[in-house]
Amino acid sequence: MKFRCTKNSIRLRLRRSEIDQLAKERRVEELVTFGPGSVLAIILKTDPNVEHINAHCNGNIVAINLPDFIANEWIHSDEISLKTNQLSGESEPLNILIEKDFTCKDRKNENKADFFQELGDKEC
């Protein structure tokens, strides 16, 4: 899973195997280790108890929650992305974008089997 953040915006890109894992296990996690005892966890999970896509940060964990019905529809379709703006009081909204990942056109040696190349071809 790729994680990118910019000013009030987070973006996740998932390969085919990660989408399959999300469908089966209802969770995908990426860990970034900075050293002993210092790990950042990025977690995407489905939840039957949430109504909207939402994200929160607690210490070293960034968690993005997808309602089951939205996740299931997206997983089993040709839809490329899920997008929302999370409002949080008076502060600027948090933009959340979750996408199926494509291969990079400039990486000739990349294994294309784990990407959604057929969806990327529609966009190009």
OpenMM code with the backbone's topology and positions (N, CA, C; nanometers):
from openmm import Vec3, app, unit

residues = "MET LYS PHE ARG CYS THR LYS ASN SER ILE ARG LEU ARG LEU ARG ARG SER GLU ILE ASP GLN LEU ALA LYS GLU ARG ARG VAL GLU GLU LEU VAL THR PHE GLY PRO GLY SER VAL LEU ALA ILE ILE LEU LYS THR ASP PRO ASN VAL GLU HIS ILE ASN ALA HIS CYS ASN GLY ASN ILE VAL ALA ILE ASN LEU PRO ASP PHE ILE ALA ASN GLU TRP ILE HIS SER ASP GLU ILE SER LEU LYS THR ASN GLN LEU SER GLY GLU SER GLU PRO LEU ASN ILE LEU ILE GLU LYS ASP PHE THR CYS LYS ASP ARG LYS ASN GLU ASN LYS ALA ASP PHE PHE GLN GLU LEU GLY ASP LYS GLU CYS".split()
positions = [
    Vec3(0.0852, -0.1165, 0.0000),
    Vec3(0.0000, 0.0000, 0.0000),
    Vec3(0.0898, 0.1228, 0.0000),
    Vec3(0.0582, 0.2137, -0.0868),
    Vec3(0.1310, 0.3394, -0.0910),
    Vec3(0.0511, 0.4427, -0.0136),
    Vec3(0.1211, 0.5247, 0.0613),
    Vec3(0.0584, 0.6297, 0.1427),
    Vec3(0.1250, 0.7613, 0.1086),
    Vec3(0.0437, 0.8583, 0.0738),
    Vec3(0.0959, 0.9919, 0.0430),
    Vec3(0.0122, 1.0934, 0.1195),
    Vec3(0.0802, 1.1893, 0.1763),
    Vec3(0.0069, 1.2956, 0.2437),
    Vec3(0.0642, 1.4306, 0.2035),
    Vec3(-0.0247, 1.5233, 0.1845),
    Vec3(0.0101, 1.6624, 0.1614),
    Vec3(-0.0858, 1.7434, 0.2471),
    Vec3(-0.0795, 1.8718, 0.2384),
    Vec3(-0.1598, 1.9578, 0.3252),
    Vec3(-0.3070, 1.9138, 0.3266),
    Vec3(-0.3508, 1.8664, 0.4414),
    Vec3(-0.4886, 1.8221, 0.4647),
    Vec3(-0.5405, 1.7250, 0.3593),
    Vec3(-0.4531, 1.6378, 0.3147),
    Vec3(-0.4912, 1.5401, 0.2149),
    Vec3(-0.4127, 1.4120, 0.2371),
    Vec3(-0.4840, 1.2985, 0.2360),
    Vec3(-0.4171, 1.1685, 0.2401),
    Vec3(-0.4653, 1.0856, 0.1218),
    Vec3(-0.3735, 1.0047, 0.0706),
    Vec3(-0.4031, 0.9236, -0.0463),
    Vec3(-0.3425, 0.7860, -0.0262),
    Vec3(-0.4230, 0.6845, -0.0488),
    Vec3(-0.3774, 0.5458, -0.0422),
    Vec3(-0.3914, 0.4849, -0.1807),
    Vec3(-0.2918, 0.4059, -0.2206),
    Vec3(-0.2985, 0.3304, -0.3460),
    Vec3(-0.2757, 0.1842, -0.3130),
    Vec3(-0.3695, 0.1001, -0.3547),
    Vec3(-0.3630, -0.0424, -0.3230),
    Vec3(-0.3444, -0.1256, -0.4482),
    Vec3(-0.2525, -0.2235, -0.4380),
    Vec3(-0.2325, -0.3204, -0.5455),
    Vec3(-0.3446, -0.4243, -0.5400),
    Vec3(-0.3534, -0.5031, -0.6436),
    Vec3(-0.4572, -0.6065, -0.6541),
    Vec3(-0.4544, -0.7003, -0.5325),
    Vec3(-0.3359, -0.7448, -0.4905),
    Vec3(-0.3257, -0.8369, -0.3771),
    Vec3(-0.3759, -0.7719, -0.2476),
    Vec3(-0.3566, -0.6425, -0.2334),
    Vec3(-0.4041, -0.5723, -0.1141),
    Vec3(-0.5562, -0.5559, -0.1165),
    Vec3(-0.6121, -0.5363, -0.2351),
    Vec3(-0.7585, -0.5311, -0.2486),
    Vec3(-0.8157, -0.6680, -0.2115),
    Vec3(-0.7523, -0.7744, -0.2593),
    Vec3(-0.7966, -0.9103, -0.2242),
    Vec3(-0.7888, -0.9320, -0.0734),
    Vec3(-0.6806, -0.8855, -0.0116),
    Vec3(-0.6653, -0.8984, 0.1340),
    Vec3(-0.7742, -0.8191, 0.2065),
    Vec3(-0.8042, -0.6997, 0.1595),
    Vec3(-0.9097, -0.6188, 0.2205),
    Vec3(-1.0433, -0.6910, 0.2113),
    Vec3(-1.0704, -0.7547, 0.0988),
    Vec3(-1.1954, -0.8287, 0.0817),
    Vec3(-1.2036, -0.9467, 0.1774),
    Vec3(-1.0932, -1.0180, 0.1958),
    Vec3(-1.0938, -1.1391, 0.2799),
    Vec3(-1.0797, -1.1088, 0.4282),
    Vec3(-0.9867, -1.0207, 0.4625),
    Vec3(-0.9530, -0.9973, 0.6033),
    Vec3(-1.0105, -0.8679, 0.6594),
    Vec3(-1.0702, -0.7857, 0.5708),
    Vec3(-1.1299, -0.6581, 0.6091),
    Vec3(-1.0270, -0.5574, 0.6608),
    Vec3(-0.8996, -0.5784, 0.6257),
    Vec3(-0.7934, -0.4923, 0.6783),
    Vec3(-0.6661, -0.5065, 0.5958),
    Vec3(-0.6014, -0.3945, 0.5718),
    Vec3(-0.4692, -0.3907, 0.5098),
    Vec3(-0.3863, -0.2957, 0.5939),
    Vec3(-0.2641, -0.3356, 0.6213),
    Vec3(-0.1778, -0.2556, 0.7086),
    Vec3(-0.0393, -0.2426, 0.6469),
    Vec3(0.0161, -0.1242, 0.6567),
    Vec3(0.1532, -0.0993, 0.6129),
    Vec3(0.2294, -0.0416, 0.7319),
    Vec3(0.3472, -0.0958, 0.7595),
    Vec3(0.4288, -0.0490, 0.8712),
    Vec3(0.5554, 0.0165, 0.8182),
    Vec3(0.5915, 0.1293, 0.8773),
    Vec3(0.7158, 0.1985, 0.8446),
    Vec3(0.7975, 0.2048, 0.9730),
    Vec3(0.9122, 0.1372, 0.9739),
    Vec3(0.9965, 0.1319, 1.0924),
    Vec3(1.1068, 0.2365, 1.0819),
    Vec3(1.1145, 0.3228, 1.1811),
    Vec3(1.2148, 0.4290, 1.1838),
    Vec3(1.3353, 0.3900, 1.2698),
    Vec3(1.3205, 0.2860, 1.3475),
    Vec3(1.4253, 0.2395, 1.4364),
    Vec3(1.3607, 0.1603, 1.5480),
    Vec3(1.4396, 0.1130, 1.6431),
    Vec3(1.3843, 0.0336, 1.7534),
    Vec3(1.2729, 0.1089, 1.8269),
    Vec3(1.1561, 0.0464, 1.8338),
    Vec3(1.0431, 0.1037, 1.9070),
    Vec3(0.9762, 0.2216, 1.8395),
    Vec3(1.0105, 0.2494, 1.7158),
    Vec3(0.9532, 0.3635, 1.6451),
    Vec3(0.8937, 0.3175, 1.5120),
    Vec3(0.7622, 0.2920, 1.5129),
    Vec3(0.6925, 0.2389, 1.3957),
    Vec3(0.5689, 0.3235, 1.3678),
    Vec3(0.5492, 0.3562, 1.2416),
    Vec3(0.4278, 0.4225, 1.1966),
    Vec3(0.3414, 0.3177, 1.1284),
    Vec3(0.2157, 0.3063, 1.1685),
    Vec3(0.1231, 0.2104, 1.1085),
    Vec3(0.0159, 0.2854, 1.0301),
    Vec3(-0.0031, 0.2436, 0.9055),
    Vec3(-0.1102, 0.2945, 0.8211),
    Vec3(-0.2071, 0.1784, 0.8039),
    Vec3(-0.3316, 0.1969, 0.8462),
    Vec3(-0.4289, 0.0883, 0.8447),
    Vec3(-0.5523, 0.1311, 0.7656),
    Vec3(-0.5929, 0.0476, 0.6708),
    Vec3(-0.7187, 0.0650, 0.5998),
    Vec3(-0.8045, -0.0537, 0.6367),
    Vec3(-0.9251, -0.0273, 0.6869),
    Vec3(-1.0109, -0.1385, 0.7267),
    Vec3(-1.1566, -0.1082, 0.6948),
    Vec3(-1.2318, -0.2151, 0.6784),
    Vec3(-1.3756, -0.2006, 0.6575),
    Vec3(-1.4441, -0.2177, 0.7920),
    Vec3(-1.5589, -0.1533, 0.8056),
    Vec3(-1.6291, -0.1558, 0.9341),
    Vec3(-1.7792, -0.1464, 0.9085),
    Vec3(-1.8561, -0.2454, 0.9555),
    Vec3(-2.0010, -0.2405, 0.9348),
    Vec3(-2.0691, -0.1322, 1.0189),
    Vec3(-1.9973, -0.0757, 1.1140),
    Vec3(-2.0582, 0.0213, 1.2056),
    Vec3(-2.0346, 0.1666, 1.1681),
    Vec3(-1.9649, 0.1922, 1.0570),
    Vec3(-1.9453, 0.3304, 1.0143),
    Vec3(-2.0292, 0.3574, 0.8898),
    Vec3(-2.0754, 0.4807, 0.8774),
    Vec3(-2.1609, 0.5181, 0.7645),
    Vec3(-2.0860, 0.5936, 0.6563),
    Vec3(-1.9709, 0.6520, 0.6901),
    Vec3(-1.8953, 0.7333, 0.5962),
    Vec3(-1.7472, 0.6971, 0.6050),
    Vec3(-1.6763, 0.7177, 0.4969),
    Vec3(-1.5312, 0.7018, 0.4990),
    Vec3(-1.4766, 0.8038, 0.5974),
    Vec3(-1.3885, 0.7599, 0.6856),
    Vec3(-1.3292, 0.8523, 0.7820),
    Vec3(-1.1872, 0.8093, 0.8160),
    Vec3(-1.1117, 0.9036, 0.8668),
    Vec3(-0.9732, 0.8771, 0.9055),
    Vec3(-0.9460, 0.9413, 1.0402),
    Vec3(-0.8559, 0.8810, 1.1135),
    Vec3(-0.8116, 0.9414, 1.2384),
    Vec3(-0.6665, 0.8998, 1.2659),
    Vec3(-0.6029, 0.9779, 1.3491),
    Vec3(-0.4649, 0.9522, 1.3858),
    Vec3(-0.4570, 0.9468, 1.5375),
    Vec3(-0.3975, 0.8408, 1.5877),
    Vec3(-0.3804, 0.8243, 1.7313),
    Vec3(-0.2357, 0.7807, 1.7543),
    Vec3(-0.1534, 0.8744, 1.7965),
    Vec3(-0.0124, 0.8432, 1.8185),
    Vec3(0.0560, 0.8065, 1.6888),
    Vec3(0.1013, 0.6837, 1.6784),
    Vec3(0.1742, 0.6391, 1.5597),
    Vec3(0.0873, 0.5558, 1.4654),
    Vec3(-0.0450, 0.5679, 1.4785),
    Vec3(-0.1366, 0.4916, 1.3940),
    Vec3(-0.2272, 0.5860, 1.3162),
    Vec3(-0.2248, 0.5717, 1.1844),
    Vec3(-0.3186, 0.6421, 1.0975),
    Vec3(-0.4164, 0.5356, 1.0487),
    Vec3(-0.5443, 0.5531, 1.0805),
    Vec3(-0.6455, 0.4539, 1.0450),
    Vec3(-0.7517, 0.5173, 0.9563),
    Vec3(-0.7815, 0.4498, 0.8471),
    Vec3(-0.8866, 0.4921, 0.7563),
    Vec3(-0.9919, 0.3825, 0.7576),
    Vec3(-1.1155, 0.4226, 0.7833),
    Vec3(-1.2264, 0.3280, 0.7938),
    Vec3(-1.3196, 0.3425, 0.6746),
    Vec3(-1.3566, 0.2284, 0.6160),
    Vec3(-1.4522, 0.2245, 0.5067),
    Vec3(-1.5781, 0.1526, 0.5521),
    Vec3(-1.6943, 0.2092, 0.5269),
    Vec3(-1.8165, 0.1338, 0.5533),
    Vec3(-1.8163, 0.0062, 0.4680),
    Vec3(-1.8643, -0.1028, 0.5232),
    Vec3(-1.8660, -0.2303, 0.4513),
    Vec3(-1.9311, -0.2183, 0.3145),
    Vec3(-2.0471, -0.1527, 0.3067),
    Vec3(-2.1210, -0.1472, 0.1807),
    Vec3(-2.0441, -0.0698, 0.0735),
    Vec3(-1.9724, 0.0336, 0.1114),
    Vec3(-1.8913, 0.1094, 0.0155),
    Vec3(-1.7704, 0.0268, -0.0268),
    Vec3(-1.7039, -0.0364, 0.0700),
    Vec3(-1.5860, -0.1183, 0.0402),
    Vec3(-1.6209, -0.2332, -0.0535),
    Vec3(-1.7276, -0.3057, -0.0247),
    Vec3(-1.7650, -0.4215, -0.1065),
    Vec3(-1.7980, -0.3808, -0.2498),
    Vec3(-1.8689, -0.2719, -0.2652),
    Vec3(-1.9028, -0.2250, -0.3998),
    Vec3(-1.7763, -0.1870, -0.4767),
    Vec3(-1.6855, -0.1170, -0.4119),
    Vec3(-1.5618, -0.0720, -0.4764),
    Vec3(-1.4704, -0.1889, -0.5105),
    Vec3(-1.4541, -0.2809, -0.4179),
    Vec3(-1.3661, -0.3969, -0.4373),
    Vec3(-1.4080, -0.4784, -0.5593),
    Vec3(-1.5374, -0.4956, -0.5780),
    Vec3(-1.5885, -0.5843, -0.6826),
    Vec3(-1.6340, -0.5094, -0.8076),
    Vec3(-1.5784, -0.3920, -0.8302),
    Vec3(-1.6172, -0.3133, -0.9474),
    Vec3(-1.4934, -0.2613, -1.0199),
    Vec3(-1.5173, -0.1922, -1.1299),
    Vec3(-1.4094, -0.1272, -1.2038),
    Vec3(-1.3885, 0.0161, -1.1569),
    Vec3(-1.4561, 0.0552, -1.0508),
    Vec3(-1.4346, 0.1888, -0.9948),
    Vec3(-1.2900, 0.2005, -0.9512),
    Vec3(-1.2265, 0.3093, -0.9857),
    Vec3(-1.0851, 0.3267, -0.9552),
    Vec3(-1.0637, 0.3849, -0.8166),
    Vec3(-1.1470, 0.4803, -0.7781),
    Vec3(-1.1172, 0.5508, -0.6533),
    Vec3(-1.2393, 0.5765, -0.5679),
    Vec3(-1.2110, 0.5982, -0.4410),
    Vec3(-1.3084, 0.6452, -0.3430),
    Vec3(-1.2558, 0.7780, -0.2910),
    Vec3(-1.3436, 0.8741, -0.2780),
    Vec3(-1.2987, 1.0079, -0.2399),
    Vec3(-1.4015, 1.0705, -0.1462),
    Vec3(-1.3506, 1.1389, -0.0446),
    Vec3(-1.4386, 1.2114, 0.0466),
    Vec3(-1.3626, 1.3273, 0.1099),
    Vec3(-1.4371, 1.4185, 0.1641),
    Vec3(-1.3817, 1.5278, 0.2446),
    Vec3(-1.4360, 1.5104, 0.3853),
    Vec3(-1.3469, 1.4923, 0.4792),
    Vec3(-1.3866, 1.4735, 0.6187),
    Vec3(-1.3865, 1.6088, 0.6882),
    Vec3(-1.5026, 1.6493, 0.7342),
    Vec3(-1.5149, 1.7763, 0.8042),
    Vec3(-1.4797, 1.7571, 0.9502),
    Vec3(-1.4111, 1.8552, 1.0053),
    Vec3(-1.3710, 1.8452, 1.1461),
    Vec3(-1.3830, 1.9817, 1.2132),
    Vec3(-1.5035, 2.0190, 1.2441),
    Vec3(-1.5261, 2.1462, 1.3111),
    Vec3(-1.4904, 2.2642, 1.2237),
    Vec3(-1.4145, 2.3555, 1.2791),
    Vec3(-1.3803, 2.4778, 1.2080),
    Vec3(-1.2535, 2.4661, 1.1245),
    Vec3(-1.1813, 2.3550, 1.1357),
    Vec3(-1.0570, 2.3407, 1.0598),
    Vec3(-1.0866, 2.3022, 0.9144),
    Vec3(-0.9840, 2.3129, 0.8326),
    Vec3(-0.9956, 2.2779, 0.6911),
    Vec3(-1.0311, 2.1295, 0.6771),
    Vec3(-1.1184, 2.0923, 0.5825),
    Vec3(-1.1540, 1.9509, 0.5648),
    Vec3(-1.0326, 1.8664, 0.5279),
    Vec3(-1.0342, 1.7410, 0.5694),
    Vec3(-0.9315, 1.6442, 0.5321),
    Vec3(-0.9795, 1.5726, 0.4066),
    Vec3(-0.9034, 1.5825, 0.2994),
    Vec3(-0.9365, 1.5136, 0.1750),
    Vec3(-0.8802, 1.3720, 0.1830),
    Vec3(-0.9655, 1.2726, 0.1583),
    Vec3(-0.9252, 1.1323, 0.1626),
    Vec3(-0.9499, 1.0722, 0.0252),
    Vec3(-0.8451, 1.0125, -0.0327),
    Vec3(-0.8545, 0.9485, -0.1634),
    Vec3(-0.7942, 0.8091, -0.1527),
    Vec3(-0.8714, 0.7080, -0.1922),
    Vec3(-0.8265, 0.5689, -0.1897),
    Vec3(-0.8390, 0.5169, -0.3323),
    Vec3(-0.7280, 0.4637, -0.3880),
    Vec3(-0.7269, 0.4257, -0.5291),
    Vec3(-0.6714, 0.2852, -0.5505),
    Vec3(-0.7159, 0.2248, -0.6593),
    Vec3(-0.6538, 0.1026, -0.7080),
    Vec3(-0.5277, 0.1460, -0.7822),
    Vec3(-0.4175, 0.0767, -0.7595),
    Vec3(-0.2877, 0.1177, -0.8118),
    Vec3(-0.2641, 0.0648, -0.9529),
    Vec3(-0.1941, 0.1442, -1.0326),
    Vec3(-0.1548, 0.1078, -1.1678),
    Vec3(-0.0036, 0.0927, -1.1732),
    Vec3(0.0441, 0.0310, -1.2791),
    Vec3(0.1883, 0.0232, -1.2993),
    Vec3(0.2392, 0.1592, -1.3454),
    Vec3(0.3652, 0.1821, -1.3216),
    Vec3(0.4290, 0.3049, -1.3698),
    Vec3(0.4773, 0.2794, -1.5118),
    Vec3(0.4445, 0.3687, -1.6019),
    Vec3(0.4809, 0.3501, -1.7424),
    Vec3(0.6314, 0.3531, -1.7638),
    Vec3(0.7043, 0.4209, -1.6756),
    Vec3(0.8487, 0.4316, -1.6947),
    Vec3(0.9263, 0.3194, -1.6279),
    Vec3(0.8602, 0.2281, -1.5596),
    Vec3(0.9276, 0.1148, -1.4951),
    Vec3(0.9027, -0.0109, -1.5772),
    Vec3(0.9924, -0.0413, -1.6652),
    Vec3(0.9759, -0.1536, -1.7583),
    Vec3(0.9844, -0.2894, -1.6892),
    Vec3(1.0593, -0.3007, -1.5786),
    Vec3(1.0801, -0.4292, -1.5120),
    Vec3(0.9780, -0.4582, -1.4028),
    Vec3(0.8805, -0.3720, -1.3844),
    Vec3(0.7828, -0.3883, -1.2767),
    Vec3(0.6870, -0.5028, -1.3082),
    Vec3(0.6567, -0.5866, -1.2087),
    Vec3(0.5618, -0.6957, -1.2250),
    Vec3(0.4214, -0.6369, -1.2358),
    Vec3(0.3629, -0.6454, -1.3523),
    Vec3(0.2341, -0.5822, -1.3781),
    Vec3(0.1151, -0.6646, -1.3279),
    Vec3(0.1372, -0.7878, -1.2883),
    Vec3(0.0280, -0.8764, -1.2494),
    Vec3(-0.0457, -0.8291, -1.1243),
    Vec3(0.0212, -0.7551, -1.0381),
    Vec3(-0.0391, -0.7147, -0.9112),
    Vec3(-0.0984, -0.5737, -0.9160),
    Vec3(-0.1141, -0.5192, -1.0351),
    Vec3(-0.1681, -0.3847, -1.0516),
    Vec3(-0.2947, -0.3896, -1.1352),
    Vec3(-0.3681, -0.2821, -1.1382),
    Vec3(-0.4925, -0.2715, -1.2129),
    Vec3(-0.4657, -0.2031, -1.3468),
    Vec3(-0.3809, -0.2653, -1.4285),
    Vec3(-0.3400, -0.2054, -1.5548),
    Vec3(-0.4583, -0.1830, -1.6475),
    Vec3(-0.5543, -0.2765, -1.6494),
    Vec3(-0.6676, -0.2640, -1.7402),
    Vec3(-0.7520, -0.1410, -1.7082),
    Vec3(-0.7577, -0.1030, -1.5821),
    Vec3(-0.8316, 0.0180, -1.5444),
    Vec3(-0.7513, 0.1420, -1.5810),
    Vec3(-0.6211, 0.1352, -1.5672),
    Vec3(-0.5347, 0.2479, -1.6043),
    Vec3(-0.5381, 0.2743, -1.7535),
    Vec3(-0.5498, 0.1676, -1.8335),
    Vec3(-0.5564, 0.1848, -1.9783),
    Vec3(-0.6815, 0.2607, -2.0187),
    Vec3(-0.7907, 0.2463, -1.9427),
    Vec3(-0.9136, 0.3194, -1.9721),
    Vec3(-0.8960, 0.4677, -1.9496),
    Vec3(-0.8134, 0.5028, -1.8506),
    Vec3(-0.7931, 0.6419, -1.8141),
    Vec3(-0.6962, 0.7127, -1.9081),
    Vec3(-0.6026, 0.6389, -1.9671),
    Vec3(-0.4970, 0.7007, -2.0488),
    Vec3(-0.5421, 0.7243, -2.1916),
] * unit.nanometer
topology = app.Topology()
chain = topology.addChain("A")
for resn in residues:
    res = topology.addResidue(resn, chain)
    for name in ("N", "CA", "C"):
        topology.addAtom(name, app.Element.getBySymbol(name[0]), res)
